[in-house]
Amino acid sequence: MKLAVFDFDSTLMDGETIDFLADELGIGEQVAQITEEAMSGRLDFFESLTTRVGLLKGMDYNKVVEICKDLPLMPGAMQLVPELQKMGYKVVCFSGGFRLGTTPAKEKLGLDADFSNVLHEKDGVLTGYVGGDMMFGYSKGDMLRRLQSLMGITRAETLVCGDGANDLSMFEEADTRVAFCGRDVLKKEANIIIDTKDLTQILNKIQG
């Protein structure tokens, strides 16, 4: 058995969940700017996440669910996941985004598990609070170490793939490190770099 861990936003999914939600409120540009600062490593991930979610306070929860269940998958995602599973990989998603987005994608793609955050709602609207598995810059590496220990999988048997600074901590725990349309801060630590939006290119790199 081997383990493949993918980021969600701008990796398995084509875009940023929180930007889609912010667009609905007319604050897309403001939120996208904070997202970019965080993904480029210029802003602490926890601070950026809580700040951005705070800006969504008061948003209708049913609208959030509706947007999140229909997020656009990245080209090649549907083909990549079953191919990796045929090669003996358990395929998992780690996301600093939200379970409302990762769980529908998990079902569509046939992922083995998803780990992400939860938007808090009360009385049918977002409260501006968030909690969950992936709140900090170190969260993905921390969760990856725990999964490797649980499954008896080594770093040599682990593939990770992401695009931003909050993926650095999981890059530290894997021998195969894919920067997918990634920020420079991540490319420096990658040994596979893919700059076109086609996840199936990963297959050529690991099979070749």
N, C-alpha and C positions, 0 to 999 in steps of 0.2 A: 504493500500500500504506500502511496505517496500523497502529498498534500499540496494543493494549489489554492492560494488565497488572493482574491481580487478585491480591490477597492470598488466602490459602487459609482459614486458621482464622477462623471467624465471618464470612467473606465468601462464598467459593464453597462452603464447608462450614459446616453449622449446628452450631457448637460449637468447642471447642478440643481438638485431638488429644491433647495432653499431659494434659488433664483427664480424658479418657476412659480413658487408660492408668492414671492415678493412681487413678481410681475402682476399678479392678480390684484395686489393692493396698490399698485402704481409706485412701488419703491424699489423696483428691480435694479436700477442703476446704483443706488446707495448700497444695497445688500451685495451686489456683484463686486463692488469695489472692495468691501471688507473680505469677501471670499477670496479674491485674488491676492490680497495682502497675506492672508493666512496660508494659502496654498504655495505661495512663493517663499514662505518661511520668514516673512517680515513681521508677523503678528502671532502671538501665542494662540494656539488652536482653541483652548478652552475659552479664553476671553472672546475670540472672534465668534465662536459658536453661540455663547450665551448672549452676546450683543445682537447678533443677527436674529436669533429666535425671539428675543425681546421686542424686536421691531414688528414681529408678526402678531403681537398681542391683540386679541379681539377678532381675529379672523375666524370666519365660520368653519367649524370643524368638518362638517359634511363636505364643504368645498375642498378642504385640504385632502380628505380621503379620495375624493373624485379625481383631483389632479394627480395624486401620488399613485393611484392604481393604474394609470395609463401613461407613465413616463416612457420616453423613447429609448429603446435598447440600442446599444452601440452596434454598428455593422460588424457582423461576424460572431456576435455573442452566442446566438442560437446554435451556430455550427461548432464553436469552440468547446463549449461545456461538455456535450456528449462525447466528443473526441478525446478530451482529457480523461473522462471517466472510463472510456474503453482502454486507455493506457494505464489504468490502475490508480488514478488520482481521485481523492475526495476533493470536491470543489466547493469552496466556502467564500462567502462575501463578508468583508469587514467594512463598515461604513461609519464615518463621522456624521452621516446624515441620519435618516429616520426609518424606523421599521415599517411605517405606512408605505414607504417606497420599496424597501428591500424585500419585504415578504411577498408582494405580488410578483416581483421580478424573480424571486426564488422559485415560485410555482411555475412561471413561464419557462424559465431556463432549466429547471430540474436540479438546482443547486442542492448540495447536501446540508447546508446550514447557512444562516445569516445572523450576523451580530451587528447591532446598530443602536441608535438612540430613540427615545420615545418623547414625542411632543405632548406636554401635559395639557389636558382640556378640562374645562368645567362649565356646566350649563350650556354646552354646545358651542363654545368658542375657545380658542387658544388662550392660555393664561400668560404666555410669554416665558414659561419655564420649560426646561428640558432636562432629562436624565437618561442614564443607560450605560451600555457597555463600552462606548467609544468616545468618551467626553474629553480626553486629554491627548496631548501630542505623543505620549508614550503608550497609549492604550492598545494600539494594534500590535506592537511588539510584545507587550505583556500578555495579550490574549493568545498570540501565536505560540509563545513559549509554553503556555498552559495546554494548548491543544496538542503540541508536539509531545509533551510529557504524557498526556492522557492516551494518545494514540500510538506511542512508541515510535515516533517518526523523527529522523535526524534532520539537521539543516541541509544536508546533502540531498535529502529526499523532498525538499520543500521548494516550491516555486511561489514567488510573490509578484504581484503586478499592481502598479498604481501610477498616479500622475502628480501628486503634490507632496508638500513638506510633511504632512501628517502620516505619510506612508514610510518615512525614513526609519521609524522604529521597527517596522516589520522587515525592512531591507537588512537590518543588522542581524536577523535571525535566519536568513535563507541564503543558500548558495546560488540559486537562480533568481536574478532580480531584474524584472522587466519594467522599464520606464515607458509608459504608453502615452504618447503625445504629452510628455511630462515637462514639468518646470525644470530649469537648469539645476536647481538644488538637489533634485532627485536623480537626474541623468548622471551626475558626478558619481553616484553610488551604484549605478546600474551596470550589469554586464550584457544586457540585451536592451537596445533602444529601438523603439518603433515610433515613427513620426507620422504615420498615416492612419486614419480611422478605419482600421480593419483588424479585428482581434484574431482572425485566423492566421495572421502573419506569425503569431507566437508559435504555432504548430511547425512552421518551416524552420524556425530558429532552434526549437528543442529537438526536432527529429533530425535536423541536418547536423 
